[in-house]
Amino acid sequence: MTLDARQCRMARAALEIGVRDLAQLADVSPNTIARLERGEALHQRTQSFIRGALEAEGIGFIEPRAYSLSGGAGVRLGDGARSRYADLFESLWTLPDFRQEPAAAIAALTDIFALYLDIIQDEHREPDVWERLDLSAALAALAASNPHMAFACLRRGITPPDNQSKDYPIPDADAASSEAYDLAHFRRGLAKLRSTAAAPATGGSTELTGDGFSALGFLSSEIDSFRTAIREWTPARAWFELGDELTGLGLQLLRDHETPLHDNQRFCIATLFVRTHQSHQAALILIERGMIGDARSVLRSAVEGAIALNALAADPSFVDRLTDAYRLSQQKRARVALDPAYRDGYSASEIAEMEKTIREVDGLKAARGKSLQDINWADVAQPVCPDLYQLLYRLLSADGTHATIDALNRHLILDTDQNIVGLNAGPDTDGVVDALQAACLVMLWAAEPFSRAFPTDGVSDQIQGFVQRFGQLVGTATGPVK
């Protein structure tokens, strides 16, 4: 089943869509569509893939000499012969909501999995190495009743070979580990999955994703497939790109400044920015691996750093508040360590040093005539960035940092009636976009006071450009994603 350059252009004209629109429909890169329309040779599967997306939109393809001996290839709108790829796309576009109907979503994804196996069989071939790795991860996610990961890995697995997202090499060990995963292997796995689904549930269980994940957890190679898939997930792709670019902005700012060792305010601003910038990167690493709760915990720490940056940029004396909080913390830790229950675990020199710390802080209190104060971040944020505290810090504390019901809910697997049927110990995509938005927002809040403390030509305009992009992405967001 072929698709030539003229047919592709005619089909787009009939649907009144552009190259990028078709690329999004077919889940390939715009460059792949451009290459096809320039007449460059593409893999047969890639042609079938794009053709299936067009057929699902209502395009019928007229094969050469279909109506007369001299007739050429063409297209038409309306009913026509459809390929299995058209059915595949239609099924992907009409999936049940993963949150509201998780069981129905798993059933639909299982049917899509079976349909793709039929397509492979129709093409008289075995799965290639990409398909073996990603379909294996998708099958494991289906078995774990994790529709988010199943969708991401299945979408990744069916992406055609010409798509530029598959240009990087697969490690030899990963390729070798999947050699036995032929079509029959996936058929058996699917049959087992369906027979298990047909059995009545007798109780909850803890679900792990795949054999490799069961052994190594988030350190397993299966996470690489998930990481790649989630970064290409349409609702999250633009946010990952913005997060990566903000990482680059932070590195640029750090390269372009000199840290003044004798200016406490600017030295602390530089140090706080390094800390916040690293937390931003850590959050992206966790998000792309499906560790959303942990990413939110790291982001809460990053927000604290951003609040401190804004406070310090507005008031140089905030350095003294940070210092007092540090001394108070040192004294509290020393007193705990010197408790008879723990004292025997320390050497005589360590005990002497801790006793000295307690005396020094008590002396400082006496000299000032008042106690040292810990930092209340709500009070710190109020005059400089109240929204950052109210909209991010509090929310991230509630379901990220602390062991709350909201935090525990992230690990529950629910049936269609919202009954708990198990625990998810694998990757999660619920809240990916929200976490990415928070990561980007924190970096913007951190970059602005840093740029004021270390002004560089053009940086303010760069930051403002990122702020506008953030606003545009928020404006085009479609809410919670599947």
Long-range contacts (C-beta under 8 A, 24 or more apart in sequence): 1-44, 1-47, 1-48, 1-51, 1-83, 2-44, 2-47, 2-51, 3-36, 3-47, 3-48, 3-50, 3-51, 3-54, 3-61, 4-39, 4-73, 5-36, 5-37, 5-38, 5-39, 6-73, 7-61, 7-73, 7-74, 7-75, 8-33, 8-36, 8-37, 8-50, 8-54, 9-37, 10-74, 10-75, 11-54, 11-59, 11-61, 11-75, 14-59, 14-75, 14-76, 14-77, 15-54, 15-57, 15-58, 15-59, 22-50, 22-53, 22-54, 24-234, 25-53, 25-54, 25-56, 25-57, 25-89, 26-50, 26-52, 26-53, 26-54, 26-89, 27-53, 27-155, 27-159, 27-163, 27-234, 28-159, 28-160, 28-162, 28-163, 29-163, 29-164, 29-165, 31-164, 32-160, 32-162, 32-163, 32-164, 35-162, 42-162, 43-160, 43-161, 43-162, 44-123, 45-123, 45-160, 45-161, 46-160, 46-161, 46-162, 46-163, 48-83, 48-85, 48-123, 48-160, 49-85, 49-158, 49-159, 49-160, 50-160, 51-83, 51-85, 52-83, 52-84, 52-85, 52-86, 52-87, 52-88, 52-89, 53-85, 53-86, 53-89, 55-80, 55-82, 55-83, 55-85, 55-86, 55-89, 56-85, 56-86, 56-87, 56-89, 56-90, 56-93, 84-115, 84-118, 84-119, 84-122, 85-119, 87-115, 88-112, 88-115, 88-116, 88-119, 88-158, 91-115, 92-155, 95-151, 95-482, 97-482, 98-147, 98-148, 98-151, 98-482, 99-430, 99-480, 99-482, 101-416, 102-145, 102-147, 102-413, 102-414, 102-415, 102-416, 103-145, 103-415, 103-416, 104-416, 105-147, 105-151, 105-482, 106-142, 106-145, 106-147, 106-150, 106-197, 107-197, 109-138, 109-142, 109-147, 109-150, 109-151, 109-154, 110-142, 110-190, 110-193, 110-194, 110-197, 112-154, 113-138, 113-139, 113-142, 113-154, 113-186, 113-190, 114-190, 116-154, 116-157, 116-158, 117-183, 117-186, 117-187, 117-190, 120-183, 121-183, 126-182, 126-183, 127-181, 127-182, 127-183, 127-186, 128-161, 129-170, 129-175, 129-178, 130-157, 130-159, 130-161, 130-166, 130-170, 131-157, 131-158, 132-178, 132-179, 132-181, 133-157, 133-170, 133-174, 133-175, 133-178, 133-225, 134-225, 134-229, 135-181, 135-186, 136-178, 136-181, 136-186, 136-210, 137-209, 137-210, 137-222, 137-225, 137-226, 139-186, 139-189, 139-190, 139-193, 140-209, 140-210, 140-211, 140-213, 140-222, 141-209, 141-210, 141-426, 142-193, 143-193, 143-196, 143-207, 144-207, 144-208, 144-209, 144-424, 144-426, 145-207, 145-413, 145-421, 145-422, 145-424, 146-207, 146-209, 146-413, 146-424, 146-426, 146-427, 146-428, 147-482, 148-290, 148-427, 148-428, 148-429, 148-430, 148-482, 149-209, 149-226, 149-290, 149-426, 149-427, 149-428, 149-429, 151-482, 152-226, 152-229, 152-230, 152-233, 152-429, 153-225, 153-226, 153-229, 155-229, 155-232, 155-233, 156-225, 156-228, 156-229, 156-232, 159-232, 165-228, 165-232, 171-221, 173-221, 174-221, 174-224, 177-212, 177-221, 201-415, 201-421, 204-420, 204-421, 204-422, 204-423, 205-422, 205-423, 206-422, 206-423, 206-425, 207-413, 207-422, 207-423, 207-424, 207-425, 207-426, 208-425, 208-426, 209-426, 209-427, 213-426, 217-425, 218-289, 218-290, 218-291, 218-427, 223-289, 223-290, 223-427, 226-289, 226-290, 226-427, 227-288, 227-289, 230-287, 230-288, 230-290, 230-429, 230-432, 231-288, 233-429, 233-432, 233-481, 235-432, 235-433, 235-477, 235-478, 235-481, 236-432, 236-433, 236-436, 236-481, 238-473, 239-433, 239-436, 239-437, 239-440, 239-473, 240-284, 240-288, 240-436, 242-436, 242-440, 242-466, 242-469, 242-470, 242-473, 243-280, 243-284, 243-436, 243-439, 243-440, 243-443, 244-284, 245-466, 246-280, 246-440, 246-443, 246-444, 246-447, 246-466, 247-277, 247-280, 247-281, 247-284, 247-443, 249-443, 249-447, 249-462, 249-463, 249-466, 250-277, 250-280, 250-443, 250-446, 250-447, 251-277, 253-447, 253-450, 253-451, 253-454, 253-456, 253-459, 256-454, 256-456, 256-459, 257-454, 257-456, 264-316, 264-319, 265-312, 265-316, 265-319, 265-453, 266-453, 266-454, 268-312, 268-319, 268-322, 269-309, 269-312, 269-313, 269-449, 269-450, 269-453, 269-454, 270-450, 270-453, 270-454, 272-305, 272-308, 272-309, 272-312, 272-446, 273-305, 273-309, 273-446, 273-447, 273-450, 275-305, 276-302, 276-305, 276-306, 276-309, 276-442, 276-443, 276-446, 277-443, 277-446, 279-305, 279-442, 280-439, 280-442, 280-443, 280-446, 283-435, 283-438, 283-439, 284-436, 284-439, 287-432, 287-435, 287-436, 287-439, 289-427, 290-426, 290-427, 290-428, 290-429, 291-427, 291-428, 292-410, 292-428, 292-429, 292-430, 292-431, 292-432, 292-435, 293-399, 293-400, 293-407, 293-410, 293-411, 293-428, 294-400, 295-400, 295-435, 295-439, 296-396, 296-399, 296-400, 296-401, 296-431, 296-435, 296-438, 297-396, 297-400, 297-401, 299-392, 299-396, 299-400, 299-435, 299-438, 299-439, 299-442, 300-392, 300-393, 300-396, 300-397, 300-400, 300-401, 302-439, 302-442, 302-446, 303-388, 303-389, 303-392, 303-393, 303-396, 303-438, 303-442, 303-445, 304-377, 304-393, 305-446, 306-385, 306-388, 306-442, 306-445, 306-446, 307-377, 307-380, 307-381, 307-384, 307-385, 307-388, 307-389, 307-393, 308-380, 309-445, 309-446, 309-449, 309-450, 310-381, 310-384, 310-385, 310-388, 310-445, 310-448, 310-449, 311-380, 311-381, 311-384, 312-449, 313-384, 313-449, 313-450, 313-452, 313-453, 314-383, 314-384, 314-449, 318-380, 321-373, 321-375, 321-380, 322-375, 324-372, 324-373, 325-372, 325-373, 325-374, 325-375, 327-360, 327-361, 327-364, 327-372, 328-361, 328-372, 328-373, 328-374, 329-374, 330-357, 330-361, 331-357, 331-358, 331-361, 331-362, 334-358, 385-445, 388-445, 392-438, 392-441, 392-442, 396-438, 429-481, 432-481, 433-477, 433-480, 433-481, 437-470, 437-473, 437-474, 440-466, 440-470, 441-470, 444-470
